[in-house]
Amino acid sequence: MIYEATAEALFDFVRTFPAKQPSALLVGHNPAVEGLANELISAGEEMALARFDGHMPTGALAVIDFTADRWSKIERASGALALFVTPALADAER
């Protein structure tokens, strides 16, 4: 389902996660994952936002926080980017 999904399909999928599940890790492919991140992120940590800049290269990790109390209530542009790491950044920090 995730391999060929669109950003819209991934958004719908995330909203089906169980309410009692406090966090989730979504692994997928572009352009859908990058599109989903762009739809969800509206704020966040300044350096993370600068690194992200709307693009998710292969192997990137974006941690997005939400204030909604259940996944089904997540809206577009409601997430705060808490962390953004790319393989190049991880290599540079070694």
GROMACS elastic network, one bead per residue, 0.5 to 0.9 nm:
[ bonds ]
;  ai    aj funct       b0    kb
    1     4     6  0.64778   500
    1     5     6  0.60661   500
    1     9     6  0.87555   500
    1    10     6  0.88278   500
    2     6     6  0.82067   500
    2     9     6  0.83218   500
    2    10     6  0.70545   500
    2    13     6  0.89038   500
    2    26     6  0.88432   500
    2    27     6  0.79806   500
    2    28     6  0.59593   500
    2    29     6  0.77275   500
    2    32     6  0.87159   500
    3    28     6  0.60854   500
    3    29     6  0.62549   500
    3    32     6  0.89184   500
    4    28     6  0.87444   500
    4    29     6  0.77750   500
    4    32     6  0.80742   500
    5     8     6  0.79432   500
    5     9     6  0.57739   500
    5    10     6  0.64200   500
    5    28     6  0.86099   500
    5    29     6  0.84331   500
    5    32     6  0.63853   500
    5    33     6  0.88185   500
    6     9     6  0.51152   500
    6    10     6  0.62872   500
    6    11     6  0.86166   500
    6    30     6  0.89407   500
    6    31     6  0.77023   500
    6    33     6  0.80944   500
    6    35     6  0.80674   500
    6    36     6  0.83239   500
    7    10     6  0.50828   500
    7    11     6  0.61394   500
    7    12     6  0.86813   500
    7    31     6  0.76940   500
    7    33     6  0.63374   500
    7    34     6  0.78353   500
    7    35     6  0.52890   500
    7    37     6  0.84679   500
    7    39     6  0.81559   500
    8    11     6  0.50827   500
    8    12     6  0.63125   500
    8    13     6  0.86088   500
    8    32     6  0.80607   500
    8    35     6  0.84486   500
    8    36     6  0.72403   500
    9    12     6  0.51116   500
    9    13     6  0.60918   500
    9    14     6  0.86963   500
    9    32     6  0.86045   500
   10    14     6  0.61122   500
   10    15     6  0.85856   500
   10    32     6  0.74148   500
   10    33     6  0.77228   500
   10    36     6  0.68736   500
   11    14     6  0.52687   500
   11    15     6  0.64060   500
   11    36     6  0.65275   500
   11    39     6  0.86135   500
   11    40     6  0.85641   500
   11    74     6  0.89610   500
   11    75     6  0.89632   500
   11    76     6  0.85025   500
   12    15     6  0.52229   500
   12    16     6  0.67836   500
   12    72     6  0.87238   500
   13    16     6  0.53492   500
   13    17     6  0.72521   500
   14    17     6  0.56534   500
   14    24     6  0.86795   500
   14    26     6  0.84589   500
   14    71     6  0.67056   500
   14    72     6  0.78004   500
   14    74     6  0.85804   500
   15    18     6  0.84888   500
   15    70     6  0.83178   500
   15    73     6  0.71489   500
   15    74     6  0.66918   500
   15    75     6  0.89712   500
   16    19     6  0.84877   500
   16    71     6  0.66815   500
   16    72     6  0.60912   500
   17    20     6  0.85737   500
   17    21     6  0.70551   500
   17    24     6  0.83096   500
   17    70     6  0.83518   500
   17    71     6  0.58927   500
   17    72     6  0.73680   500
   18    21     6  0.54331   500
   18    22     6  0.86654   500
   18    70     6  0.76635   500
   18    71     6  0.70231   500
   18    72     6  0.83897   500
   19    22     6  0.74752   500
   19    69     6  0.75338   500
   19    71     6  0.59316   500
   19    72     6  0.75270   500
   20    70     6  0.74742   500
   21    24     6  0.73761   500
   21    70     6  0.83290   500
   21    71     6  0.84431   500
   22    69     6  0.88779   500
   22    70     6  0.83025   500
   22    71     6  0.88175   500
   25    63     6  0.89530   500
   26    33     6  0.86072   500
   27    33     6  0.80871   500
   28    32     6  0.76567   500
   28    33     6  0.60732   500
   29    32     6  0.61683   500
   29    33     6  0.57445   500
   29    34     6  0.81012   500
   29    58     6  0.81580   500
   30    33     6  0.51910   500
   30    34     6  0.58100   500
   30    35     6  0.76556   500
   30    56     6  0.79115   500
   30    57     6  0.84637   500
   30    58     6  0.81125   500
   31    34     6  0.54545   500
   31    35     6  0.59775   500
   31    36     6  0.86139   500
   31    56     6  0.87913   500
   32    36     6  0.60400   500
   32    37     6  0.85978   500
   33    36     6  0.50463   500
   33    37     6  0.61867   500
   33    38     6  0.85975   500
   33    56     6  0.78194   500
   34    37     6  0.51227   500
   34    38     6  0.62078   500
   34    39     6  0.86558   500
   34    54     6  0.73449   500
   34    55     6  0.62136   500
   34    56     6  0.54507   500
   34    57     6  0.84628   500
   35    38     6  0.51060   500
   35    39     6  0.62262   500
   35    40     6  0.87172   500
   35    54     6  0.84652   500
   35    55     6  0.87152   500
   36    39     6  0.50240   500
   36    40     6  0.61638   500
   36    41     6  0.86066   500
   36    76     6  0.89258   500
   37    40     6  0.51724   500
   37    41     6  0.59281   500
   37    54     6  0.78590   500
   37    55     6  0.87307   500
   37    56     6  0.84176   500
   37    62     6  0.78862   500
   37    64     6  0.82804   500
   37    79     6  0.88361   500
   38    41     6  0.56312   500
   38    42     6  0.81445   500
   38    54     6  0.60226   500
   38    55     6  0.82375   500
   38    76     6  0.89435   500
   38    77     6  0.80332   500
   39    42     6  0.80599   500
   39    75     6  0.89514   500
   39    76     6  0.54534   500
   39    77     6  0.57664   500
   39    78     6  0.86851   500
   39    79     6  0.88681   500
   40    64     6  0.80834   500
   40    74     6  0.86131   500
   40    75     6  0.72845   500
   40    78     6  0.58309   500
   40    79     6  0.52471   500
   40    80     6  0.80914   500
   40    81     6  0.89950   500
   41    44     6  0.76161   500
   41    49     6  0.89727   500
   41    64     6  0.72111   500
   41    65     6  0.89421   500
   41    76     6  0.76889   500
   41    77     6  0.51798   500
   41    78     6  0.63433   500
   41    80     6  0.56160   500
   41    81     6  0.61619   500
   42    76     6  0.83869   500
   42    78     6  0.59835   500
   42    79     6  0.57785   500
   42    80     6  0.61091   500
   42    81     6  0.78586   500
   43    46     6  0.84587   500
   43    49     6  0.76987   500
   43    77     6  0.81596   500
   43    78     6  0.80188   500
   43    79     6  0.66330   500
   43    81     6  0.62463   500
   43    82     6  0.89126   500
   44    47     6  0.86363   500
   44    48     6  0.71279   500
   44    49     6  0.63664   500
   44    64     6  0.82349   500
   44    65     6  0.85455   500
   44    79     6  0.77459   500
   44    82     6  0.56678   500
   44    83     6  0.83509   500
   45    48     6  0.53349   500
   45    49     6  0.61592   500
   45    50     6  0.86930   500
   45    80     6  0.74708   500
   45    81     6  0.60558   500
   45    82     6  0.54424   500
   45    83     6  0.71560   500
   46    49     6  0.52148   500
   46    50     6  0.62261   500
   46    51     6  0.87180   500
   46    81     6  0.87287   500
   46    82     6  0.88991   500
   47    50     6  0.50220   500
   47    51     6  0.61501   500
   47    52     6  0.85331   500
   47    83     6  0.83225   500
   47    84     6  0.83162   500
   48    51     6  0.51492   500
   48    52     6  0.60678   500
   48    53     6  0.85394   500
   48    62     6  0.85093   500
   48    81     6  0.65497   500
   48    82     6  0.66436   500
   48    83     6  0.53019   500
   48    85     6  0.78547   500
   49    52     6  0.50665   500
   49    53     6  0.59346   500
   49    54     6  0.82720   500
   49    81     6  0.66624   500
   49    82     6  0.85042   500
   49    83     6  0.82915   500
   49    84     6  0.75361   500
   50    53     6  0.53576   500
   50    54     6  0.89190   500
   51    54     6  0.86558   500
   51    55     6  0.84989   500
   51    84     6  0.66617   500
   51    85     6  0.78022   500
   51    86     6  0.86120   500
   52    55     6  0.55426   500
   52    56     6  0.66285   500
   52    62     6  0.82036   500
   52    81     6  0.88885   500
   52    84     6  0.63431   500
   52    85     6  0.83310   500
   52    86     6  0.89984   500
   53    56     6  0.85325   500
   56    59     6  0.79721   500
   56    60     6  0.57391   500
   56    61     6  0.79631   500
   56    62     6  0.82945   500
   56    86     6  0.79690   500
   57    60     6  0.56200   500
   57    86     6  0.69957   500
   57    87     6  0.85569   500
   58    86     6  0.78481   500
   58    87     6  0.80071   500
   59    85     6  0.86443   500
   59    86     6  0.62851   500
   59    87     6  0.60821   500
   60    84     6  0.72229   500
   60    85     6  0.56422   500
   60    87     6  0.64244   500
   61    83     6  0.77235   500
   61    84     6  0.56376   500
   61    85     6  0.52316   500
   61    86     6  0.64163   500
   61    87     6  0.87825   500
   62    81     6  0.69723   500
   62    82     6  0.76475   500
   62    83     6  0.57478   500
   62    85     6  0.66997   500
   62    86     6  0.88596   500
   63    80     6  0.83712   500
   63    81     6  0.59195   500
   63    82     6  0.54382   500
   63    83     6  0.50222   500
   63    84     6  0.64557   500
   63    85     6  0.89672   500
   64    79     6  0.57547   500
   64    80     6  0.53912   500
   64    82     6  0.56894   500
   64    83     6  0.73255   500
   64    84     6  0.89248   500
   65    78     6  0.86476   500
   65    79     6  0.54720   500
   65    80     6  0.51066   500
   65    81     6  0.63965   500
   65    82     6  0.65186   500
   66    69     6  0.82190   500
   66    71     6  0.89080   500
   66    74     6  0.72622   500
   66    78     6  0.64847   500
   66    80     6  0.64806   500
   67    70     6  0.87943   500
   67    74     6  0.82767   500
   67    78     6  0.78509   500
   67    79     6  0.77532   500
   67    80     6  0.89139   500
   68    71     6  0.69635   500
   68    72     6  0.84665   500
   68    73     6  0.58914   500
   68    74     6  0.58908   500
   68    75     6  0.85891   500
   68    78     6  0.85445   500
   69    72     6  0.87122   500
   69    73     6  0.72638   500
   69    74     6  0.85293   500
   70    73     6  0.56655   500
   70    74     6  0.72483   500
   71    74     6  0.54924   500
   72    75     6  0.84902   500
   74    77     6  0.89589   500
   74    78     6  0.68140   500
   74    79     6  0.82434   500
   75    78     6  0.55065   500
   75    79     6  0.81808   500
   76    79     6  0.76867   500
   77    80     6  0.85363   500
   81    84     6  0.73108   500
   85    88     6  0.82784   500
   85    89     6  0.62310   500
   85    90     6  0.67802   500
   86    89     6  0.51545   500
   86    90     6  0.62467   500
   86    91     6  0.86644   500
   87    90     6  0.50327   500
   87    91     6  0.61410   500
   87    92     6  0.86136   500
   88    91     6  0.51395   500
   88    92     6  0.62129   500
   88    93     6  0.87996   500
   89    92     6  0.50671   500
   89    93     6  0.63811   500
   90    93     6  0.52900   500
   90    94     6  0.67840   500
   91    94     6  0.54744   500
